[in-house]
């Protein structure tokens, strides 16, 4: 397992959201630095971005609710592991410390990452997953270690647009 950090959220050519995970210590990794892109939904991307920014939504998002629920029952997120990839689908496990002992729960990587960020829990990726699905860091724009966000020439405009979205979003927009 390789410990990673959340580099940021990006959009692919089809405007689909990705969470980018980068090994914490690239120096220990053989070859060029790599980033693991995992496709996620828009709501999960929003939740991860809010946690990365250290912000809070006006009303609790699902991941905020789960974090509060864990605290209420005396559980805490110990770690997150992205364990495998099968047919293009990533799988993760959430390890919790609870009053009754350690519990390992199957989770979508996007949900697990959102919870890990809120709990300041470490995130790990299986070596095989990074080998199979990792891409060179320069392709993801993630070859610097300054910020936990993907940067580009129109970053400030995108950030302003996202903040405007957060200001104007209505919960009914997310109903199916």
Secondary structure, 3 states (H helix, E strand, C coil): CEEEEEEEEEECCCCCEEEEEEECCHHHCCCCCEEEEEEECHHHHHHHHHHHHCCCCCCCCHHHHHHHHHHHCCCEEEEEEEEEEECCEEEEEEEEEECCEEEEEEECHHHHHHHHHHHCCEEEECHHHHHHHEEEHHHHCCCCCCCCCCCCCCHHHHHHHHHHHHHHCCHHHHCC
